[in-house]
Amino acid sequence: MKLRTLHDAPVSGKRVLVRVDFNVPLDRKTGEVADDTRIRAALPTIQYLIRQGARVILMSHLGRPDGKVVDSLRLDPVARRLSHLLGRPVKKAPDCVGPDVEAMVARLEPGEVLLLENVRFHPGEEANDPAFAEALARLGEIYVNDAFGTAHRAHTSTAGLARFLPAYAGLLMEKEVYYLTKVLESPERPYIAVIGGAKVSDKLPVLRNLLPRVDRLLVGGGMANTFLRAQGHRVGASLHEEDQVDIARELLAAGKILVPIDGVIADRVAADARTQIISFGDVPEGWSVLDIGPETVRQFQEALRPARTVLWNGPVGVFELEPFAGGTRAIAEFLAGLTGALRVIGGGETVAAVEKLGLADKFDHVSTGGGATLEFLEGRTLPGIAVLYEPA
């Protein structure tokens, strides 16, 4: 099946209804946008439509208003930031459906941009209500989904609209599907995955889906402690899942997983904690493993050196605190300089880590999804993407 993309859409002069992911953090004091990463990610699609002379109608959610109007979750700050980034006025609608909004849309000129109000102010959005979809569809002639981060939700604005309007993937959505499909279905080899995060149970479907596909799988973060338990080590006060130890042992039997051989341990999770580096054996009682150690960094770097494809999902330590950021920093810096390999950051906290380090632009693709990226890597069908494919 072929993904219908923006380049296939006859958008010139048309009213194009675009689902974007503007679910951005707002500053608690000023109410303004605190991080515009997701807004900037949508700019290529919006700018393409402007250049093509489309009448651009943007829709997004913000927060979780549960079908009610919440003034602190209105999209006015987003409209202001988008206007600044585009260098042109962005009109803001008082709602996302209804006669007043339809009148604003009717007045749009080619190349103008209108941002609708938070779609989650209406209970029909999360219910994927056909009546709400029909009301939204009256605003447009073409539907474009560029919100990969919400593609795992079967909501009206992410999936239901495709029943009423011709549906296409935006440029960001197209890029996400291309790179994540490539690392799952047609990676160049050697193919190495780095998987971190807190819990094996959270990443188990990803681990099971990736393990047959990769040549090596490097495990870090809190979840590595469960693998250490599976190897027979005591892990002190470290976060681990005793009920997942047998599963970790089963995964280790595949012979592809590298587990940390040393780590940074601390007497508590704090920036001023007492720390030391130990080789695994057993972790002392009352101490926790909070980062991979220097020998593990070297081991992981040697495993990554010949890679032609790398997927990284999940930090390898508590990178938010400086004493435990060294492992994640070392892996990020090594991969940033690894030429000749396709390097994909698989969303979530890993994105925050590489952005904090100023290295995001060194990778071939940095996924904008959290839950959506995980579900894609698990091999699931995402409803917001499924509706964008041509029928078989």
LINMOSUL-V143969 format. One record per residue. N is the residue number from 1. RES is the residue in three letters. SS is DSSP state (hx for helix, st for strand, lp for the rest). PHI is phi in radians with two decimals (NA if undefined). D_FIRST is the distance of its C-alpha to the first C-alpha in whole Angstrom. Layout:
N/RES/SS/PHI/D_FIRST
N/RES/SS/PHI/D_FIRST
This chain:
1/MET/lp/NA/0
2/LYS/lp/-1.78/4
3/LEU/st/-1.31/7
4/ARG/lp/-1.35/9
5/THR/st/-1.96/12
6/LEU/hx/-1.00/16
7/HIS/hx/-1.18/16
8/ASP/hx/-1.53/15
9/ALA/lp/-1.63/17
10/PRO/lp/-1.44/20
11/VAL/lp/-1.59/22
12/SER/lp/-1.03/26
13/GLY/lp/1.33/28
14/LYS/lp/-1.55/26
15/ARG/st/-1.48/27
16/VAL/st/-1.92/24
17/LEU/st/-1.62/24
18/VAL/st/-2.02/22
19/ARG/st/-1.50/22
20/VAL/lp/-2.00/24
21/ASP/lp/-1.92/25
22/PHE/lp/-1.80/29
23/ASN/lp/-1.39/30
24/VAL/lp/-1.86/33
25/PRO/lp/-1.26/36
26/LEU/st/-1.91/39
27/ASP/lp/-1.16/43
28/ARG/lp/-1.15/45
29/LYS/lp/-1.48/48
30/THR/lp/-1.67/47
31/GLY/lp/1.38/44
32/GLU/lp/-1.52/42
33/VAL/st/-1.12/38
34/ALA/lp/-1.59/39
35/ASP/lp/-2.56/36
36/ASP/lp/-1.74/34
37/THR/hx/-0.95/31
38/ARG/hx/-1.22/28
39/ILE/hx/-1.19/30
40/ARG/hx/-1.11/30
41/ALA/hx/-1.12/26
42/ALA/hx/-1.53/25
43/LEU/hx/-1.03/27
44/PRO/hx/-0.97/25
45/THR/hx/-1.16/23
46/ILE/hx/-1.11/26
47/GLN/hx/-1.16/28
48/TYR/hx/-1.06/25
49/LEU/hx/-1.14/25
50/ILE/hx/-1.07/29
51/ARG/hx/-1.08/29
52/GLN/lp/-1.43/27
53/GLY/lp/1.33/29
54/ALA/lp/-1.36/27
55/ARG/st/-1.64/29
56/VAL/st/-1.69/28
57/ILE/st/-2.07/28
58/LEU/st/-1.74/27
59/MET/st/-2.37/27
60/SER/lp/-2.73/28
61/HIS/lp/-1.82/29
62/LEU/lp/-2.59/32
63/GLY/lp/1.21/34
64/ARG/lp/-2.27/34
65/PRO/lp/-1.38/36
66/ASP/lp/1.00/35
67/GLY/lp/1.36/35
68/LYS/lp/-2.16/38
69/VAL/lp/-1.34/40
70/VAL/lp/-2.15/41
71/ASP/hx/-1.01/42
72/SER/hx/-1.24/42
73/LEU/hx/-1.93/38
74/ARG/lp/-1.21/38
75/LEU/lp/-1.62/36
76/ASP/hx/-1.00/39
77/PRO/hx/-1.09/39
78/VAL/hx/-1.16/35
79/ALA/hx/-1.05/36
80/ARG/hx/-1.13/39
81/ARG/hx/-1.18/37
82/LEU/hx/-1.10/34
83/SER/hx/-1.01/37
84/HIS/hx/-1.10/38
85/LEU/hx/-1.20/35
86/LEU/hx/-1.40/34
87/GLY/lp/1.24/38
88/ARG/lp/-2.71/38
89/PRO/lp/-1.12/38
90/VAL/lp/-2.08/36
91/LYS/st/-1.30/37
92/LYS/st/-2.19/37
93/ALA/lp/-1.46/37
94/PRO/lp/-1.36/39
95/ASP/lp/-2.66/36
96/CYS/lp/-1.96/32
97/VAL/lp/-2.49/33
98/GLY/lp/1.92/36
99/PRO/hx/-1.03/38
100/ASP/hx/-1.13/39
101/VAL/hx/-1.20/36
102/GLU/hx/-1.05/35
103/ALA/hx/-1.16/38
104/MET/hx/-1.09/37
105/VAL/hx/-1.12/33
106/ALA/hx/-1.10/35
107/ARG/lp/-1.54/37
108/LEU/lp/-1.13/35
109/GLU/lp/-1.68/35
110/PRO/lp/-0.94/32
111/GLY/lp/1.56/32
112/GLU/lp/-1.50/33
113/VAL/st/-2.19/32
114/LEU/st/-2.17/33
115/LEU/st/-1.82/32
116/LEU/lp/-1.33/32
117/GLU/lp/-1.27/34
118/ASN/lp/-0.76/33
119/VAL/hx/-1.16/30
120/ARG/hx/-1.39/31
121/PHE/hx/-1.22/35
122/HIS/lp/-1.91/33
123/PRO/hx/-1.07/33
124/GLY/hx/-1.16/30
125/GLU/hx/-1.14/28
126/GLU/hx/-1.28/28
127/ALA/lp/-1.41/28
128/ASN/lp/0.88/25
129/ASP/lp/-1.36/27
130/PRO/hx/-1.02/26
131/ALA/hx/-1.18/29
132/PHE/hx/-1.19/29
133/ALA/hx/-1.08/25
134/GLU/hx/-1.14/27
135/ALA/hx/-1.15/29
136/LEU/hx/-1.16/27
137/ALA/hx/-1.09/25
138/ARG/lp/-1.10/28
139/LEU/lp/-1.40/29
140/GLY/lp/-2.24/25
141/GLU/lp/-1.97/24
142/ILE/st/-2.38/20
143/TYR/st/-1.95/19
144/VAL/st/-2.16/18
145/ASN/st/-1.83/18
146/ASP/lp/-2.08/19
147/ALA/lp/-1.87/21
148/PHE/hx/-1.03/19
149/GLY/hx/-1.08/22
150/THR/hx/-2.02/22
151/ALA/lp/-1.21/18
152/HIS/lp/-1.49/19
153/ARG/lp/-1.78/21
154/ALA/lp/-1.56/20
155/HIS/lp/-1.76/23
156/THR/lp/-1.04/23
157/SER/lp/-1.39/23
158/THR/lp/-1.82/20
159/ALA/lp/-2.54/18
160/GLY/hx/-1.07/20
161/LEU/hx/-1.11/20
162/ALA/hx/-1.15/16
163/ARG/hx/-1.36/18
164/PHE/lp/-2.05/21
165/LEU/lp/-2.34/19
166/PRO/st/-1.02/16
167/ALA/st/-2.01/14
168/TYR/st/-2.43/14
169/ALA/st/-1.48/14
170/GLY/lp/-1.26/17
171/LEU/hx/-1.14/18
172/LEU/hx/-1.18/19
173/MET/hx/-1.02/16
174/GLU/hx/-1.04/14
175/LYS/hx/-1.14/17
176/GLU/hx/-1.04/17
177/VAL/hx/-1.10/13
178/TYR/hx/-1.06/13
179/TYR/hx/-1.24/17
180/LEU/hx/-1.24/16
181/THR/hx/-1.16/13
182/LYS/hx/-1.08/15
183/VAL/hx/-1.26/18
184/LEU/hx/-1.58/17
185/GLU/hx/-1.88/14
186/SER/lp/-2.50/16
187/PRO/lp/-1.29/20
188/GLU/lp/-1.31/22
189/ARG/lp/-1.99/25
190/PRO/lp/-1.19/28
191/TYR/st/-2.00/26
192/ILE/st/-2.07/28
193/ALA/st/-1.95/27
194/VAL/st/-1.97/30
195/ILE/st/-2.13/30
196/GLY/lp/-2.14/33
197/GLY/lp/2.00/34
198/ALA/lp/-1.43/36
199/LYS/lp/-2.25/35
200/VAL/hx/-1.06/33
201/SER/hx/-1.07/32
202/ASP/hx/-1.22/30
203/LYS/hx/-1.83/28
204/LEU/hx/-0.99/28
205/PRO/hx/-1.06/25
206/VAL/hx/-1.16/24
207/LEU/hx/-1.04/26
208/ARG/hx/-1.14/25
209/ASN/hx/-1.32/22
210/LEU/hx/-1.43/23
211/LEU/hx/-0.96/26
212/PRO/lp/-1.24/24
213/ARG/lp/-1.67/22
214/VAL/lp/-1.67/25
215/ASP/lp/-1.57/28
216/ARG/st/-2.46/30
217/LEU/st/-2.28/30
218/LEU/st/-1.73/33
219/VAL/st/-1.91/34
220/GLY/lp/-2.45/36
221/GLY/lp/1.28/37
222/GLY/lp/-1.04/39
223/MET/hx/-1.12/36
224/ALA/hx/-1.10/38
225/ASN/hx/-1.13/41
226/THR/hx/-1.18/40
227/PHE/hx/-1.20/39
228/LEU/hx/-1.09/43
229/ARG/hx/-1.09/44
230/ALA/hx/-1.14/42
231/GLN/lp/-1.50/44
232/GLY/lp/1.72/47
233/HIS/lp/-1.51/48
234/ARG/lp/-1.54/49
235/VAL/lp/-2.06/48
236/GLY/lp/1.03/51
237/ALA/lp/-1.60/50
238/SER/lp/-1.10/46
239/LEU/lp/-1.02/43
240/HIS/lp/-2.78/42
241/GLU/lp/-2.15/40
242/GLU/hx/-1.08/43
243/ASP/hx/-1.32/40
244/GLN/hx/-1.88/38
245/VAL/hx/-1.12/40
246/ASP/hx/-1.12/39
247/ILE/hx/-1.16/35
248/ALA/hx/-1.06/36
249/ARG/hx/-1.09/38
250/GLU/hx/-1.10/35
251/LEU/hx/-1.17/33
252/LEU/hx/-1.09/36
253/ALA/lp/-1.11/36
254/ALA/lp/-1.18/33
255/GLY/lp/1.37/35
256/LYS/lp/-1.87/32
257/ILE/st/-1.62/34
258/LEU/st/-1.78/36
259/VAL/st/-1.88/38
260/PRO/lp/-0.93/41
261/ILE/lp/-1.84/44
262/ASP/st/-2.65/46
263/GLY/st/-2.81/46
264/VAL/st/-1.60/48
265/ILE/st/-1.94/49
266/ALA/st/-2.53/51
267/ASP/lp/-1.43/54
268/ARG/lp/-2.89/52
269/VAL/lp/-1.56/48
270/ALA/lp/-2.77/50
271/ALA/lp/-1.14/51
272/ASP/lp/-1.86/54
273/ALA/lp/-1.19/54
274/ARG/lp/-1.30/56
275/THR/st/-2.29/53
276/GLN/st/-2.73/53
277/ILE/st/-1.80/51
278/ILE/st/-2.26/51
279/SER/st/-1.52/50
280/PHE/lp/-1.43/48
281/GLY/lp/-0.43/51
282/ASP/lp/-1.67/51
283/VAL/lp/-1.52/51
284/PRO/lp/-1.03/55
285/GLU/lp/-1.02/55
286/GLY/lp/1.49/54
287/TRP/lp/-1.85/52
288/SER/st/-2.21/48
289/VAL/st/-1.43/46
290/LEU/st/-2.16/44
291/ASP/st/-2.86/43
292/ILE/st/-1.31/42
293/GLY/lp/-1.67/45
294/PRO/hx/-1.11/46
295/GLU/hx/-1.20/46
296/THR/hx/-1.15/42
297/VAL/hx/-0.96/41
298/ARG/hx/-1.11/42
299/GLN/hx/-1.08/41
300/PHE/hx/-1.13/37
301/GLN/hx/-1.11/38
302/GLU/hx/-1.15/39
303/ALA/hx/-1.17/36
304/LEU/hx/-1.41/33
305/ARG/hx/-0.95/35
306/PRO/lp/-1.46/33
307/ALA/lp/-1.09/30
308/ARG/lp/-1.88/27
309/THR/st/-2.44/25
310/VAL/st/-2.30/26
311/LEU/st/-2.02/25
312/TRP/st/-2.16/28
313/ASN/st/-2.32/27
314/GLY/lp/1.86/31
315/PRO/lp/-1.07/34
316/VAL/lp/-1.73/37
317/GLY/lp/-2.81/40
318/VAL/lp/-1.40/41
319/PHE/lp/-1.18/40
320/GLU/lp/-1.15/42
321/LEU/lp/-1.88/45
322/GLU/hx/-0.95/47
323/PRO/hx/-1.08/48
324/PHE/hx/-2.10/45
325/ALA/lp/-1.70/43
326/GLY/hx/-1.08/43
327/GLY/hx/-1.14/41
328/THR/hx/-1.09/38
329/ARG/hx/-1.07/40
330/ALA/hx/-1.13/40
331/ILE/hx/-1.15/36
332/ALA/hx/-1.09/35
333/GLU/hx/-1.17/38
334/PHE/hx/-1.12/37
335/LEU/hx/-1.17/33
336/ALA/hx/-1.07/34
337/GLY/lp/-1.73/36
338/LEU/lp/-1.48/33
339/THR/lp/-1.33/32
340/GLY/lp/1.51/30
341/ALA/lp/-2.10/28
342/LEU/st/-1.40/24
343/ARG/st/-2.09/26
344/VAL/st/-2.07/24
345/ILE/st/-1.64/26
346/GLY/lp/-1.57/24
347/GLY/lp/1.34/25
348/GLY/lp/1.14/28
349/GLU/hx/-1.16/32
350/THR/hx/-1.09/31
351/VAL/hx/-1.09/30
352/ALA/hx/-1.03/33
353/ALA/hx/-1.16/35
354/VAL/hx/-1.24/34
355/GLU/hx/-1.23/34
356/LYS/hx/-1.05/38
357/LEU/lp/-1.48/39
358/GLY/lp/1.26/37
359/LEU/lp/-2.00/35
360/ALA/hx/-0.99/31
361/ASP/hx/-1.33/31
362/LYS/hx/-1.55/32
363/PHE/lp/-1.75/28
364/ASP/lp/-1.23/25
365/HIS/st/-2.66/23
366/VAL/st/-2.07/25
367/SER/lp/-1.19/23
368/THR/lp/-1.56/24
369/GLY/lp/-1.60/23
370/GLY/lp/-1.92/25
371/GLY/hx/-1.09/24
372/ALA/hx/-1.12/20
373/THR/hx/-1.13/21
374/LEU/hx/-1.04/22
375/GLU/hx/-1.15/20
376/PHE/hx/-1.08/17
377/LEU/hx/-1.20/19
378/GLU/lp/-1.30/20
379/GLY/lp/1.58/16
380/ARG/lp/-1.37/16
381/THR/lp/-1.52/13
382/LEU/lp/-1.60/15
383/PRO/hx/-1.05/15
384/GLY/hx/-1.25/15
385/ILE/hx/-1.73/12
386/ALA/hx/-0.96/10
387/VAL/lp/-1.32/11
388/LEU/lp/-1.70/10
389/TYR/st/-1.57/6
390/GLU/lp/-1.15/6
391/PRO/lp/-1.05/7
392/ALA/lp/-1.16/6
